[in-house]
């Protein structure tokens, strides 16, 4: 597939050589929520600073560019209506986690975001998802869950937001083995800030975000993983979305983009610098719907 990308989007950093690849992208379906009410009004992660001004108009333009990028690549994007008083709804990945047509709902750790779960559940119910499970334990959806279909496993983060008991509940609900991973650095408070799935068998992650035990588990299960450095992790480079060929990631993660290209993927850098002020980037804004 040859995608016509929006003018603001570059298929790869200009310093990278032109690449040819036989990697086949897989059309995906996403749920996103526009940042109509986005603001940093409180601090519930290490990146949020209410004293730093947010330009809501810029945030919306950046979000629209991300959406247009997905659509230009052939993906389907559904939109969840934003709600006043819920400035973090733009981080739609946190509202649920779905595999095989089953959606495991979120239960947010911080009260500031608690009401978001109801709106996500309502969207799933209104859009034909008859198998939506209301969780018993705190978890923040795809923020702390990642599905690796070739390995037949769900990777699940804990340490800051998600109750480890949610891992077992998700395994029971989804019928897929769940491997728990402990996050130890508050800058990487969700799994999706430290790890993403490149293709059906391959992941990319920043080892320093995980406990020693979790690092050993990842090395055993994914010996061919792409390892990211701290600078790209701090640029939110791991907060990325891949369709098996194209990898949409923050434009600032240039070193990681180069290494992704060396693996035969096509990196696509997008600027979400305004939304980063809330502690999120590409993946945080993108919930994958695996029907």
MOKA-V268904 format. One record per run of one state. SS is the DSSP state (h for helix, s for strand, l for the rest). FROM is the first residue (numbers start at 0). TO is the last residue. Records with the same first field share a line. If there is no record, write none. Layout:
SS = FROM-TO  FROM-TO
//
This chain:
l = 0-8  10-27  32-54  72-74  79-85  90-90  99-100  105-105  107-109  113-114  126-130  133-137  139-139  143-143  148-151  158-163  174-175  183-189  193-193  197-201  205-205  210-210  221-224  227-228  234-239  242-244  250-252  262-264  270-271  276-281  285-285  288-290
s = 9-9  28-31  75-78  95-98  101-104  106-106  131-132  138-138  144-147  152-157  176-182  194-196  202-204  209-209  225-226  240-241  245-249  265-269  286-287
h = 55-71  86-89  91-94  110-112  115-125  140-142  164-173  190-192  206-208  211-220  229-233  253-261  272-275  282-284
//
